Amino acid sequence: MFEIKSGIPVPASAAGRPSTAKVLYPYTQMMPGDSFFVAIGDKTPKQMLTRMRASLFRWRKANKPTVEGFKFRIVEIAHPDTTLPAVGVWRTS
């Protein structure tokens, strides 16, 4: 599973349909300031960013209106524990 971390700063800005599948990422358990990281693996960074954004979009759409006001930031970054390429997801509010 994914470990939620607190206190990792959000990087500076850079330039579907609902699913009945099990939620893979811990969006619901996150509090503002929490983050988690997903290793890129054999995907390209662009593919992983697209996958994470689509996952968040589907989660938001499936959980309206209970997630109104939840804001997230998704960024390609080195994993803080392994320094391997990863995608970081922060809940900002």
N, C-alpha and C positions, 0 to 999 in steps of 0.2 A: 504494500500500500504506500501511500505518500505521506511523508512527515510534514506537518504544518509547522512553520517557524514564525516566530514573532521578532520584531525589531530589525529586520533586514530592510534597508532603505530602498525605496522605489527608484529605479533609474530615471534619468531625465528623459523627456519626451523625444521621440523620433517619429521622422516621417513614417433557413431550413424548415425543417419541420420538426414538431415535437416527437420525442422518442419514448417508447415504453421500456427501453432497455435499462438495465441497472446503471446507476450513475457511477462512473469510474473515478471522477475527481471530487475532492471534498469541499465543493463550493459552499454547501449549506452549513458546514461546521465552522467555517472561517469567520473570524471577527476582524474588524478594521485593524490593519497593521500586520495581519498574518499573511504568510506566503507559502507556496510549495513549488517544487521543481520537478520537471519531467525530462528525463534524458532524451536527447534527440535520436540516438541509436543510428539505424541505417537510413533514416529519412533525411531530407535536406532541411536546413533551418526554416526555409519558407514553408515547406510542407507541414512541419510541426506547429509553426505559428498559426497556419490556416486551420489545422486540426483543433488546436486549443480554442481558437476564437469561435469556431463552429460549435464545439462542445459547450462553451459558455452561452452562446446564443440559444441553443436548444434547451439548456437547463433553465435559462431565464424565461423562455417562452412557455415551458411546461410548468413553471412555478409562479406564474403571475397570479394574483397581485402580491403574494407574500414576499417577493424579493424586490419590490419597488424601493429604490434608494440604494441598493447594493451597487457599488462601483468597483470595477476590477481593472488591473493593468497587466498585460501579457507582453513579455519581452524576451528576446533571445539573450542569454547570459551564460557565463560559466557557472556550473553547479558549485555552490559554496563549500561542499564537503569533498568533492572529487576533482574540481576544476575542469571536468569534461563539459562539452557543449550541452546546453540544456535550455529549456523554456521555463521561465519563472512566471508565476501567477501571483499577484498581490491583490488583496482586497483593500481598497483605499477608503471606502466608507460603507 
